[in-house]
Protein backbone atom coordinates (compact mmCIF):
# COMPACT_ATOMS: atom_id res chain seq x y z
CA UNK A 1 0.00 0.00 0.00
CA UNK A 2 2.86 2.37 0.77
CA UNK A 3 4.30 1.76 -2.67
CA UNK A 4 1.01 2.75 -4.28
CA UNK A 5 0.81 5.93 -2.16
CA UNK A 6 4.36 6.94 -3.08
CA UNK A 7 3.68 6.39 -6.75
CA UNK A 8 0.41 8.31 -6.61
CA UNK A 9 1.91 11.28 -4.82
CA UNK A 10 5.02 11.34 -6.97
CA UNK A 11 7.56 11.75 -4.21
CA UNK A 12 5.65 14.44 -2.37
CA UNK A 13 5.57 12.39 0.81
CA UNK A 14 8.36 14.47 2.30
CA UNK A 15 6.10 17.50 2.28
CA UNK A 16 3.00 15.63 3.48
CA UNK A 17 3.80 16.42 7.09
CA UNK A 18 3.95 20.13 6.34
CA UNK A 19 0.71 20.03 4.36
CA UNK A 20 -1.06 18.25 7.19
CA UNK A 21 0.07 20.87 9.71
CA UNK A 22 3.23 19.19 10.83
CA UNK A 23 6.31 20.92 12.13
CA UNK A 24 8.11 23.06 9.58
CA UNK A 25 11.84 23.00 9.24
CA UNK A 26 13.23 26.21 10.66
CA UNK A 27 16.37 27.91 9.51
CA UNK A 28 18.49 28.65 12.58
CA UNK A 29 19.67 31.92 11.04
CA UNK A 30 16.21 32.96 9.83
CA UNK A 31 15.58 35.20 12.84
CA UNK A 32 18.95 36.90 12.46
CA UNK A 33 18.48 37.37 8.70
CA UNK A 34 15.01 38.84 9.23
CA UNK A 35 16.36 41.29 11.82
CA UNK A 36 19.14 42.34 9.44
CA UNK A 37 16.61 42.80 6.64
CA UNK A 38 14.35 44.90 8.86
CA UNK A 39 17.31 47.03 9.96
CA UNK A 40 18.35 47.57 6.33
CA UNK A 41 14.81 48.62 5.42
CA UNK A 42 14.66 50.99 8.39
CA UNK A 43 18.01 52.52 7.42
CA UNK A 44 16.93 52.96 3.79
CA UNK A 45 13.72 54.65 4.93
CA UNK A 46 15.68 57.05 7.17
CA UNK A 47 18.05 57.89 4.31
CA UNK A 48 15.09 58.50 1.99
CA UNK A 49 13.43 60.80 4.53
CA UNK A 50 16.67 62.72 5.12
CA UNK A 51 17.17 63.17 1.38
CA UNK A 52 13.59 64.37 1.00
CA UNK A 53 14.02 66.85 3.87
CA UNK A 54 17.22 68.24 2.29
CA UNK A 55 15.52 68.64 -1.08
CA UNK A 56 12.49 70.32 0.47
CA UNK A 57 14.71 72.73 2.43
CA UNK A 58 16.57 73.59 -0.76
CA UNK A 59 13.29 74.19 -2.58
CA UNK A 60 12.03 76.43 0.20
CA UNK A 61 15.28 78.41 0.02
CA UNK A 62 14.76 78.97 -3.72
CA UNK A 63 11.11 79.91 -3.13
CA UNK A 64 12.16 82.47 -0.54
CA UNK A 65 14.74 83.95 -2.93
CA UNK A 66 12.00 84.36 -5.54
CA UNK A 67 9.67 85.94 -2.96
CA UNK A 68 12.40 88.38 -1.93
CA UNK A 69 13.28 89.22 -5.53
CA UNK A 70 9.70 90.00 -6.56
CA UNK A 71 8.41 91.29 -3.22
CA UNK A 72 5.93 88.46 -2.77
CA UNK A 73 4.61 87.30 0.57
CA UNK A 74 3.94 83.82 1.81
CA UNK A 75 0.33 82.70 1.84
CA UNK A 76 0.35 82.53 5.65
CA UNK A 77 1.60 86.13 5.85
CA UNK A 78 -1.15 87.31 3.50
CA UNK A 79 -3.83 85.55 5.55
CA UNK A 80 -2.46 87.03 8.78
CA UNK A 81 -2.53 90.55 7.31
CA UNK A 82 -6.09 90.06 6.03
CA UNK A 83 -7.28 88.92 9.46
CA UNK A 84 -5.53 91.85 11.12
CA UNK A 85 -7.16 94.27 8.66
CA UNK A 86 -10.64 93.01 9.57
Secondary structure, DSSP 8 states (H G I E B T S, - for coil): -HHHHHHHHTSGGGGHHHHTT------TTHHHHHHHHHHHHHHHHHHHHHHHHHHHHHHHHHHHHHHHHHT---HHHHHHHHHHH-
